[in-house]
Structures are given as structure tokens and as C-alpha cells.
Amino acid sequence: MDNLFTQLEQRIYTVSELTHSIKSLLEEAYPFVWVTGEISNFRVPTSGHFYFTLKDPEAQINSVMFRGQNRFLKFQPEDGMEVIAMGRITVFEPRGAYQIILEVMEPKGIGALQLAFEQLKEKLSNEGLFDEVHKRPLPVLPEKIGVVTSPTGAVIRDIINVARRRFDNMTILIAPVRVQGDGADGEIVNALELLNKRDDIDVIILARGGGSLEDLQPFNTEKVARAIYKSHIPIVSAVGHETDYTISDFVADLRAPTPSAAAELVVPRKADLLARTAEIADSLRITLLNKISGLREHIYHLAKRLSDPGKQIENMRLRVDDNLSRIVYSFSRDISKARDRRNLWHERFCQSIQRCLEYHRGILHAVAGKLDSLSPLSTLSRGYSIARSLPDYRVIKDVRSVSAGQRIEVIVARGKMICRVERKY
């Protein structure tokens, strides 16, 4: 017994030494390990770190995911969620408890982006952002349309082509943004806010082409959804293909299956409007004529009942004919004024474009003149030269940087010369 006690006394660990040794063994044996389990006791203190327990029916392990890593998660962890995670095993020495520090975590059985989509959709739906009561009608004939999309690619060309085909002088204002990648959602929010500050935009089209769920992610963010909800201008969401659905589709006032379809929904056919106007004009003219005809018939029957209606009836007939002529003339004049006004708007628009081009052309000429006056070639043309030392071709600013007999290059307005330094002073 004494011998055994003597052997044990050869190495007696302190608690800290033993715990540190165990920590070193665990970290060396499990530098990185994948683990799957169910989240429980999930909590987030003011530090922003995630603390929870991963468990299965027979065991559990304390887990932590620091703020630097959890900010990259595409979903919000919660109790009861099955996950797959990767991290390193360590020991929290003050408590002597082993734990796993996670670097990566994904939902089990469903993609992170899809889960984030469903979580955000449920949250915003519960807040009422999708309710029909908030949907605003589109204007029948917008004077100016704002388009938030990429300035390159087929989407903007399709929208412009469809709009021009349906209403050739429709005004379109493009707010260029990135439609995928980090920071794209911020650009979309800024563009929507910028258009809402204007007082000449009647409707906004938010558009991009099809893509994967990751490509469409900017349109599935909370900040874009709330920017759409805050807009006082009606917004049509045309994101992806007909089968793609994004959060922006649910919040917007109207969803279009494609960007081209959005242009068709927003821009009416000018020919249809003109035809409808002519149809209404004809209907109104016929209604007026029928009304007048009915009044004439009524007067005729009244005249038959009168003993001596002669002059009075003639006066009434003349008045009716005069009123009819005035009505027809007034109606024709209003139609002519409307046609002239439309032509005047078109002429003013073309003049405004021409003035804008002339203004920017003048600015370009002025800038070009300033650039030419600052050009080194302009300086050389006035008799100045540039000297550079050889062979390093450094511009000579101080005679102390060259020595007598050294070869130098001299650049003048028309050509170069190789010279030798004879004397410095």
C-alpha cells in the first residue's frame, strides 16, 4: 500500500493542470468535426453570440457560435430545429465542461435560404404586410414609369420595347441597381426611396430575370420588403420566371409573372385608348341626338294640343336647333383641343430632350478645352521641354540628381533628343 501511494505521489496534478491537459488532448484529437442534433435552450445575450445545446435522444453537448460566424447564417436558429454543424471540440476550463465551438451550421433537410424565406414570409404575413387592404390600384395611364433593375441585360430592353410598342411616347425613368450579390438589397432600397422622393413617378416596376434562390436573395430580404411596403407609389414586382416567388411579390401591390408582363400591365395600348375615346365620343353624340330627337317629338305632340302654338313652337324649334348646333360644335372643339394638346406635349418632350443634349454637349466641350489646356503636350508646344535621366528615365527636377557627362533624354513638342551634361550650375 505504501509503495502504491509513493508511486501516485510521483505526479500529482492540480485541477487546472488536469483540465488544461484534457483540453489539449480534445483539441488535438478533434480539431474540426461535423455533428448533427436538435437545438435546445437557444439564447442570445447582448454580446450577440449564440449559446445552445445540441442533443439527440441519448446525449447532449454545449455549443457556442460566436457573433463573427453567426452573422453569416441565412436563417434564424430556434429550439427544436434539426441542424448539421461543423466546429472544434474544446473545454471551458473555469467550469471543466467540454463544448463545441461552431464555425458552420445548416438546417437539416432544408436549405438555409429556403428556411430563411419561409421564416421571413411567416413573420411579415403575421405583421399584415401581405394584406390586400394595403394593395393600391395601378394608374390607368401613367405619365412617367420608374423601373428599378439592372441597367444591362435583357430585362430592361424587354420592358422598354413592350412599353414603346404599346405607347410610343411613354416616359420611363430607370433607377440602375445590382440585382444579385452582396449589397444588392441596399441598392434596391436606396432606389425605391429615391423614386419616392420625386413627385412625377406614377408607378414603379421592380424587375430582374430568373435565377436560383441564391440569385434572387436580394428580393427576399426584410429591408427590401419594408421599403416596398413604405412606398407611397404603387409597385409591380416582376422578379424571376413565372414559377418563381419572392418576398417582394407578396408585399408589392401587384405581381407580374415576367418583366415583359409587368410592362403590359402598367402601360395601356395607345391605339386601344384612342379607339375607346372615339367609341365614347360616338356614343355620346348618338345619345345627344336621340335625346334631342325625343324632345322634338315631345314638342310636336305638345304643339298638336295647343290651339294656336304657331310662333311659340317655331321659336322652340329654332332654339332646339341652335342648342344642337352649339352642342355639336362644342363637342367637336373639345376633341380638337385634346388632340392639339397631345401633339403639343409630344413636341415639348422632343424639345426638352434636344435642350438637354445641347446642354451636355456644351459641358463636354468646356471640359475638353480645360483638359487640353492642362495637357503636357500643350505646355511643350509653348517652347518648354522635359528632361529625363538615362537609363532610368526619371524626370529631372534638380541638377543635383545628374552628374557631368551623364546622358539625358530631352523631350520637346515634336520629338526627343539624347544629350550629354557638359556643366552644372
Secondary structure, DSSP 8 states (H G I E B T S, - for coil): -HHHHHHHTT----HHHHHHHHHHHHHHH-SSEEEEEEEEEEE--TT--EEEEEE-SS-EEEEEE-HHHHTT-SS---TT-EEEEEEEEEEETTTTEEEEEEEEEEESSS-HHHHHHHHHHHHHHHHTTT-GGG-----SS-SEEEEEE-SSSHHHHHHHHHHHHHSTT-EEEEEE---SSTTHHHHHHHHHHHHHT-SS--EEEEEE----TTTTGGGGSHHHHHHHHH-SS-EEEEESSTT---HHHHHSSEE-SSHHHHHHHHS--HHHHHHHHHHHHHHHHHHHHHHHHHHHHHHHHHHHHSSS-HHHHHHHHHHHHHHHHHHHHHHHHHHHHHHHHHHHHHHHHHHHHHHHHHHHHHHHHHHHHHHHHH-HHHHHHTT--EEEETTTTEE---GGGS-TT-EEEEEETTEEEEEE-----
